[in-house]
């Protein structure tokens, strides 16, 4: 289950946030390891706020019914594994880091997202 996840790369600029069901699979591509997260069926769509001016025409087309994210892995300052994807212009390298709440029973809560720029 994907919950309230924004678009990747330039898709982030559209301001769309989607939820749905799908699959995940680890990859070992020449560029490195990542997790491919594919939403096959959208169950909900919402907007995050105003889309950027350049993305207004694609945002008008509506949210995608299916979508694939390529999640990278890395380590935070405490050497804990984190999942992230790049958003906006891929050349800039803005990171969208996925995090779970630090509550004792994290399985009862959806993943919390935060944005970190590098």
Protein Blocks (a to p, Z undefined) as FASTA:
>chain_A
ZZhiacehjlmmnopacdddddddddddfkbccdddddfbdfbdcdfbdcdfklmmmmmn
opafbdcddddddddfkopacddddehjfklopacdddddfbfblmlpccddddddZZ
